[in-house]
Amino acid sequence: MVNQYFVDAGHLSGEALIKKRRLEREPASRTNHMEYQPGMEQITSDVRFKVTEQIKNYDAAVYTAKEVKNALEHETCSIEDLKALLSPAAESYLEQMAKRAQAETGKHFGNTVYLFTPLYIANYCENYCVYCGFNRYNHIRRMQLSSEQIEHEMKVIADSGMEEILILTGESRAKSDVHYIGEACKLARRYFRMVGLEVYPMNTEEYRYLHACGADYVTVFQETYDTDIYETLHLAGHKRVWPYRMEAQERALMAGMRGVAFAALLGLADFRKDALATALHAYYLQKKYPHAEISLSCPRLRPIVNNDKLRAMDVHERQLCQIICAYRIFLPFAGITVSSRESADFRDGIVKIAATKVSAGVSTGIGDHENKYNGKENETSAGDEQFAINDERSLHRMYQDILDEGLQPVLNDYLYV
């Protein structure tokens, strides 16, 4: 299963190819993915054990149409109801799920849709994740923005009218250390009212520092909650440590972050189990930290540089819609983000049903927002993108399209006093 994701050997140096093949072919050469590495904080929490226990015993095939109908009739969606709504049996009830999800969305969010844009400030990475365009063995143009370049990119984005930004880096502490990310947060606070982070997992005190620098929330993709498959996909680097990654959101909340976001990369493993685990991860942390703002994303695999064969395995748009509706019914107060990985038509449809947040004016490359916003071709000085996007609409186009759907686009609803 895994080999289809490997980057073509022709793009690697001889030395890198030797290391890569050893990691792939010799499991004994890889570190234990369940053991913390030096410097990784270990917290006392039962959340990951609760999640893993639920997915271990989940067999989606056993749920029946009757259980799906019962789940839709219940006023409050239980964990068992969620399992039924994520099962194959629920696919025949997608219209009813959509109606229930739409009602819940309208009740808690009205007709609003929130807008944001990501800003990648570096694409250096120390991990070997076989499906990612940034992985350390992929021969791409690497780039790290200077403070001046970061501020310039932020000004370009802010001038478009955007008020929320998500700062991203490759997972390299050497190239993108905590201080570097903190300085980016300080710059972002000058231009934006909401600042999010999607960077490598950190310890509590590091998150506390970034919160003091201006970060409001933290997003971490667990990628897959299946620990065995996770081991075969993350062959080297700090990201290889599954439990440290899964506890990142809780450390962020312990550090004072206002909100956290969760996601599995659908298509890496059994998408029904990963969707269940994502929802339960958010659910258990919400119960433990009731003040926290919780949101979920639902990304699918996309093609990457040097590898155009990536496709989500058996996760079609209809099944993605099922997952998003199940999320909304189970977690009616949670935000749900649908990224530019998905088509414009799908995003325009799903925001009328269950999603509450979409990205606009997106570039997953490094340092090319000005080129993109001015309609220029990507310059060779820019760093390569992490993955190919599917919806390239600008903020102004997205804003108008949302209005045309009878919805209200929102750039920010949070004020500091």
Disulfide bonds with the S-S distance in Angstrom:
none
